[in-house]
Amino acid sequence: MSTPKIHFYGLVGACSVAPHILLHESGLDFTKTIYKKEDLAKIGGYPEELKKLNPKAKVPVATFDNEVVTENPAIFTYISLLAPSKHLFGKTPLETVRVYEWLNYLSGTLHTQAYGMFYAPQRFVDVEDGSLNEHVLARAKTLIQGIYKYIDGKLEGKKWAVGDDFTAADAYLYIFYRWGVAPAQFDMEEYPNYTRLAKAVAARPSTLAVLKAEGLN
Ligand SMILES: N[C@@H](CCC(=O)N[C@@H](CS)C(=O)NCC(=O)O)C(=O)O
C-alpha cells in the first residue's frame, strides 16, 4: 500500500490540535491549513473550501489522496494505520480497544456533550433571548469538572492513558486539559494525574512542533 498524499485542516487551539500532534508523531509527510478564529469571524465561519469537504462545517478534516476523512477518532485511526511501527493505538489488541474506549468517551461525552454545552449553550435550549444559556453553562462546568475527576482517577499510577507508551488517547486527553486551563479556567492542579499526563504530552517534540506551528504556548 503506498502512502497517500495527506492534507490536514485544523483550527488554532481546537480539538484538531490532537490529530495534528498525531501526524507529527507518525512521521508521515503532510501539508496543512490551520484556520485562525479571528479570520473565520470576519467571514462568518469556515470558508467554502472547508464546507465543501465537510458539510458538517467542523474541523478536523484530513484528505488522504482523494478521500476526505472527518471525525477525530477516524482521522486518528487512519494516521495510525499508515504508521504501524509507531503503535499509536497501542501494542496489543486489548490496548487498541482501550484507546477506542478513551476516544469514544472523550469525543461523545466530554467534547460533544459537556464542552458542547460550554461553548454553545444555545444549541441545547432554543430560547431566543438566551435567558437559559447561563444555566446550561453552569451545568456544563459541573459536568466537565466531574469528567475531569473521573479522568484523573483513571490515570492514577499511570504515565500514559493506555499501556506503557504514548497513544492517540494521550494526544486527545491533552487538548481537553488545555481547554480546562483556558477558556474554562478551572484549577487543573486539582487533577494531579491528569496534570502529569498533560505535562508529559506537552514535552513531546511532536506537541512542541504543533504549538509552534499554531502559535500557541
Ligand atoms: N465530532 C467532531 C467534532 C468536531 C468539532 O466540534 N470541531 C470544532 C472545533 S473543536 C469545530 O469545528 N467547531 C466549529 C463549529 O461548531 O462551528 C470530531 O470529533 O471531529
The ligand as a Gaussian input file, in Angstrom:
#p B3LYP/6-31G(d) Opt

LIG

0 1
 N      -17.262000      15.119000      16.330000
 C      -16.314000      16.006000      15.692000
 C      -16.379000      17.347000      16.355000
 C      -15.527000      18.369000      15.662000
 C      -15.751000      19.763000      16.255000
 O      -16.683000      20.003000      17.030000
 N      -14.850000      20.657000      15.888000
 C      -14.948000      22.023000      16.348000
 C      -13.587000      22.532000      16.783000
 S      -13.082000      21.787000      18.308000
 C      -15.454000      22.921000      15.253000
 O      -15.001000      22.849000      14.113000
 N      -16.414000      23.768000      15.605000
 C      -16.940000      24.759000      14.717000
 C      -18.389000      24.988000      14.963000
 O      -19.021000      24.213000      15.691000
 O      -18.891000      25.927000      14.383000
 C      -14.911000      15.400000      15.773000
 O      -14.574000      14.770000      16.763000
 O      -14.127000      15.563000      14.825000

